[in-house]
Every structure is written in structure tokens, then in C-alpha cells.
Amino acid sequence: MITANETAKLVVCFSLTGNTRLVAKTMAKEIDADYTEIVPIRQYPLRGAYLYIKGGKEAVFKSEPAIEAGIVRYEDYDLLIVGTPVWAGTMAPPLRTFLKSPALRGKKLFLFCTHGNGPGSCLRDMREIAQGDVVGDCDFPMGRKAAAESIGQAKILGNKLRER
Ligand SMILES: Cc1cc2nc3c(=O)[nH]c(=O)nc-3n(C[C@H](O)[C@H](O)[C@H](O)COP(=O)(O)O)c2cc1C
């Protein structure tokens, strides 16, 4: 039950192989926020060369693939914590579709991404197209050595966002 002076928070992400989901769910738990995922109507292959060809090409060419409408009522939330994997140095294409959605107008957005080597221009690109008011961002390295530390960071960040 949300009282009048509480901010209703939602963590929402796209995740193909689970890294972004892990960070997102870690934050959602710390913040005590609701959680949902962005689901593209046409699925990507989970691995293999074709994933990198199709996913990389779509990311570079700024595709906006159709995403499922879902059952979440975005109007019920004040702060959305929005996450994506980095694909070809930018956001994964389903995020491009999501961030341009008129349903985000007037919302506060905190943006994050997960990656193997570096965020590239992902967070900057997300800020550029996001409807809504971006209040902060963060990137999480998820390579073998960095992942555990990133999950620790996600907990700390979740605690900070809890107070917003
Ligand atoms: C198509 C594709 C392109 C990628 N491009 C990059 C990249 O440019 N830079 C990078 O650091 N990681 C890149 N990665 C790795 C992912 O960003 C990283 O593994 C991420 O944490 C995956 O998140 P997920 O498990 O939630 O899908 C790419 C992965 C895929 C599948």
C-alpha cells in the first residue's frame, strides 16, 4: 500500500543473458520496488554469431523493435529505474523503443547499464532519447572479475534510491 508521501518505484529492464536482470532485481529488493521486464515481440537468439550480427546491427542502426505492452501501469509510478545491457557501445534496441514511450513523460528516471568492457555511449544515448526527467545513471561492469563488486554496488545504490 503506497501512502501519499511515498514515491512509487519500479525497476524495469531488458536482459538477454541475465546480467542486467541480476542487477535490476538486486536493486528492486533493496529499494523495495516493483519489478518488470521489457520483452521484445521478436526474440533474439540467446547466443552465437547471429546474436551479435542481428543485435549489433540493430543497435548501431538505432532500431526500435516492437515490445510487448505488458501489464504494468506506468502511470502508477513516480520513479522508474531503467536498465539495459550495452550492445555495440549503446543501449539494446528494445530500450530505445521503451525510452521513447509517451507513458514515461513526467516520470523521474534513473538509468543503468551492464556491460563486459565498458559502457560506451550507452548512458548518454539513453539520456538523449528518454522521455521523462533523468535524475541519475550508473554502469555496472559484469565481466568475470567485476560482477561480484557490481552486485555490491547495486545494493548500495538501491539503498540510496530508497530515500528518493
Ligand atoms: C549483441 C551484443 C553486443 C554487445 N556489445 C557490447 C559492447 O559493445 N560493449 C560491452 O562492454 N559489452 C557488450 N556486450 C556484452 C553485454 O553488454 C554484457 O554481457 C551484458 O551484461 C549482458 O546483459 P544481459 O545478460 O542482461 O543480457 C554485448 C552483448 C551482446 C549480446
The ligand as an ORCA input file, in Angstrom:
! r2SCAN-3c Opt
* xyz 0 1
  C      24.803     -8.214    -29.284
  C      25.699     -7.894    -28.116
  C      26.569     -6.793    -28.196
  C      27.379     -6.462    -27.098
  N      28.174     -5.349    -27.192
  C      28.927     -4.985    -26.114
  C      29.732     -3.796    -26.158
  O      29.760     -3.063    -27.146
  N      30.463     -3.474    -25.053
  C      30.478     -4.263    -23.921
  O      31.160     -3.915    -22.960
  N      29.708     -5.387    -23.848
  C      28.941     -5.761    -24.903
  N      28.144     -6.891    -24.837
  C      28.121     -7.651    -23.560
  C      26.908     -7.269    -22.709
  O      26.729     -5.871    -22.625
  C      27.035     -7.777    -21.275
  O      27.359     -9.128    -21.233
  C      25.744     -7.503    -20.510
  O      25.995     -7.525    -19.122
  C      24.670     -8.539    -20.866
  O      23.499     -8.255    -20.166
  P      22.306     -9.312    -20.093
  O      22.902    -10.596    -19.521
  O      21.333     -8.698    -19.165
  O      21.766     -9.516    -21.471
  C      27.335     -7.251    -25.910
  C      26.482     -8.373    -25.860
  C      25.669     -8.681    -26.944
  C      24.753     -9.878    -26.858
*
